[in-house]
Amino acid sequence: MFFSDIHTHILYGTDDGAKTLEDMLLMVKSSYEDGTRLLCLTPHFFPAFFGDNHKKSEEAFEALSEYCKQHYPDLKLIFGNELGYRHDAISWIQSGLCRPLGNTNYILAEFEVTDSENRITEGVYRLQNAGYVPIVAHAERYKKLSVQRMGALRENGVLIQINADSVLKTNCMIGSCKTKNMIKKRYVDFVASDAHNSTTRSPQLKKSYEFFAEKYGKEYAKRVYCDNAMRIFSENGEGK
């Protein structure tokens, strides 16, 4: 089985992820060797912190695409952004500055860790009302977003992504009860690496997948580590 990684910061020089071309290529190598065959490149789009990185992202993606054609021809690359949600964020998408995931209307949306439950709820529903499908990035991080509210959001079409390192932390006695509860209730739609480098936050999913599959079942693991993302992009003419 191969993996689909929908959340990475591999494009160099665009945000707090890969810093150099060499960093970017090393991260892709690590991801490929770990078993990923569908890889989303999702630099932050949050002008207050990273400026307008639209052009830099395009240039890095073009360079990576050319490299992968030569070295990893079976690796499917999907270009998008991780949206740093603000009240005017929809205008960033509509203007073309912030990209959905590939040729879809799916938006990977990040909120502040301390945002209220109501603010996160309002944000994802505003995205929906504008015609997008929100994927809440690393949903386990939001201190005030309850597992119960996540369930309600999913019933209304919102999707949930968690990070691979959070899955592994559930194996610790002091691990995240919240993440474990989300998984047990089947509220997780995607597990992704959220990779920022090739060492401490690497683009690897295999170790997390093996733990998840053993603890929660291979069928569910396959859905959240591979199939759900493949379905999205195949339905929109990508990921084939």
Secondary structure, 3 states (H helix, E strand, C coil): CCEEECCECCCCCCCCCCCCHHHHHHHHHHHHHHCEEEEEECCEECHHHHCCCHHHHHHHHHHHHHHHHHHCCCCEEEECCEEECCCCHHHHHHCCCCCCCCCCCEEEEECCCCCCHHHHHHHHHHHHHCCCEEEECCHHHCCCCCHHHHHHHHHCCCEEEEEHHHHHHCCCCCCCHHHHHHHHCCCCCEEECCECCCCCCCCCCHHHHHHHHHHHCHHHHHHHHHHHHHHHHHHCCCCC
